[in-house]
């Protein structure tokens, strides 16, 4: 049985869309003060710190297994480091609006492929 999304779900989706879209504008503003790679490093470090705080707040601990760290490293490189670097580097040459539009085309181009 599936449920239809209610108004709360649509509001949350709208807020999420605003946050994702606003990120491109914030990158453009931050590039006036930081070089692209420094900005990516700061963004990733702040995200990792926030996740660590949430993890500790929930009573979780970092895994000790090297296998998990290898998995985390691979996922973070392919899912965060490479895309954030390419997006930030692109915004040196194009506007934040163009970057947002190009990112919005990713699901459509993936479907076509």
Residue pairs with C-beta under 8 A, 6 or more apart in sequence:
5 13
21 100
24 87
24 91
24 96
24 97
24 99
24 100
24 103
25 96
27 39
27 87
27 88
27 91
27 96
27 99
28 91
28 95
28 96
30 39
31 39
31 88
31 91
31 92
34 42
36 85
36 88
36 89
36 91
36 92
37 85
37 88
39 88
40 81
40 84
40 85
40 88
43 84
43 88
44 76
44 80
44 81
44 84
47 80
52 62
55 61
55 62
63 69
87 99
87 103
90 99
90 102
91 99
94 102
